[in-house]
Amino acid sequence: MSFGDPNNPYGQPQGQPQGQQPGYGYPQQGQQQPGYGYPQAPAAQPYGGYPATPTTMPGSIKAAQVMMWVIAGLQVVGIILLALGAAAVNKLKDDPSLQSSDGFDAFADFSSGVIYALIALAVVYLVASIMLALKCGKGGNGARVGIIVYASLGLALSIYPFFPLSIVHIVLLILIIVFVAKKDGAAWFQRSRH
């Protein structure tokens, strides 16, 4: 093998001029030689495959939080309307012209019981909306699961009995589920909190 042979492992590397000494050992400061050393490792991702821990709440989670506050406001309006309905039914019970009707007594007793049950359900749902909206800022996987369960139950309860009136509520709940279940939502709720 001669010095100019391209297959000579001890010869001049291809592409370098003949006048320079080949760089033996480690490359000098600022000098990068191709083909020497170990290949670069890919950037390491934290445990779980999620991107780096988010330090600020993602926009989708902020939007879900605002939607839960809007739902809480709608619940307050609904509670007020139900209370007014219960007061109207109780006022009609005292009407002497309706007291003689047996059907009205049964209807008044049944409807006032249903209205009070709906008021109790709306108050529980209002408290859940407020608590989960506050938990969005602190995070935690339990809060994420709670929000998804809360929105799913809200969907189930609002589709059948109040469908034409609750279309805004249904849309908000679907958006909350989507925003909380997204990848950046999961990263926010599963971040380490020290």
C-alpha positions, 0 to 999 in steps of 0.5 A, a space after each residue: 500500500 502506498 501513501 496515496 492509496 485511498 484504501 490505506 487506513 494510515 494514509 491522508 484522510 480524503 478531502 484534506 490538503 497534503 500540506 497539513 499534518 493529520 490531526 492525531 488524538 483529540 481535536 484541538 480547541 474549536 476544531 471539529 473533525 468529522 468522523 471522530 468521537 462518539 455520535 451525538 445522543 438525541 436530546 433526553 426527555 423527562 420521565 414519562 415521555 412528556 416535554 419539559 415541565 410547564 411552568 405556566 398554565 397552558 392556554 387550553 387549561 385557562 380556557 377550560 377554567 374560564 368555561 367552568 366559571 361560566 358554567 358556575 354562573 349559569 348554575 347560579 342563574 338556574 338555581 334562582 329560576 328554580 327557586 322562583 318556580 318553587 315559590 310560584 308553585 307554593 303560592 298556587 297551592 294557597 289559591 282557593 280555586 285550585 285547592 278543590 282540584 285533586 289533580 292540582 294537589 298531586 301535581 303541586 306536591 310532585 312538582 315542588 319535590 322535583 324542583 327542590 331536588 333539582 335545586 339541590 342537584 344544581 347547588 352540588 354541581 355549582 360547588 363542584 364547578 367552583 372547586 374544580 375551577 380553583 383546582 385547575 391552577 394547582 394541578 394534580 392528576 386527581 383534579 384532571 380526572 375530577 374535571 373529566 368526570 364532572 364534565 361527563 356527568 354534566 353532559 349526561 344530565 343536560 342532554 335529556 331533560 333540558 336539551 333545547 335550553 342547555 346547548 351552550 352548557 353542552 358545548 362548554 362541557 365538551 370543550 372542557 373535556 377536550 382541553 383537559 384531555 389534550 397532551 398539554 393539559 395532561 402535562 400541566 396536571 401531571 407536572 411535579 409540584 414541589 
